[in-house]
Amino acid sequence: MTNDAGGVPAELPDAAVVLADTDWEGLEHAMGPAGDTPQMLAELLDNDQRVR
């Protein structure tokens, strides 16, 4: 579903679903394969500030 402002999603998908459904091994970041990215991103969403 999109709103009327140029196709921008009306609601963002759940972050946990995006992390789980993305083919991270098929992607790369500045340091090489992005297989480590989901764990790092999940830590940013943690309620514990020490983990973030």
C-alpha positions as CSV (number, residue, x, y, z in Angstrom):
1,M,0.0,0.0,0.0
2,T,1.3,3.5,-0.9
3,N,0.2,7.0,-0.1
4,D,-0.3,9.7,-2.7
5,A,3.1,11.3,-2.3
6,G,5.0,9.6,-5.1
7,G,4.6,6.0,-4.2
8,V,6.1,6.2,-0.7
9,P,4.9,3.3,1.5
10,A,2.1,4.4,3.8
11,E,3.5,2.0,6.5
12,L,7.0,0.8,7.0
13,P,7.5,-3.0,7.2
14,D,8.4,-4.6,10.5
15,A,12.2,-4.3,11.0
16,A,12.5,-7.9,12.3
17,V,10.7,-9.2,9.2
18,V,13.0,-7.3,6.9
19,L,16.1,-8.6,8.7
20,A,14.8,-12.2,8.5
21,D,13.7,-12.0,4.8
22,T,16.7,-10.3,3.3
23,D,19.3,-12.4,1.5
24,W,22.2,-10.9,3.4
25,E,24.8,-13.4,2.0
26,G,23.9,-12.2,-1.5
27,L,24.8,-8.6,-0.6
28,E,28.1,-6.8,0.1
29,H,29.1,-3.8,2.2
30,A,32.3,-1.9,2.5
31,M,34.0,-4.7,4.3
32,G,32.9,-7.5,2.0
33,P,30.0,-10.0,2.3
34,A,27.1,-8.6,4.3
35,G,26.3,-11.9,6.2
36,D,27.2,-10.1,9.5
37,T,24.8,-7.2,8.9
38,P,21.6,-8.6,10.4
39,Q,23.1,-9.2,13.8
40,M,24.6,-5.7,13.8
41,L,21.3,-4.1,12.8
42,A,19.3,-6.2,15.3
43,E,21.6,-5.0,18.1
44,L,20.7,-1.4,17.1
45,L,17.0,-2.3,17.8
46,D,17.8,-3.8,21.2
47,N,16.1,-2.2,24.2
48,D,19.3,-2.6,26.2
49,Q,21.4,0.5,25.6
50,R,24.6,-1.4,26.4
51,V,23.9,-3.7,23.5
52,R,23.2,-0.8,21.1
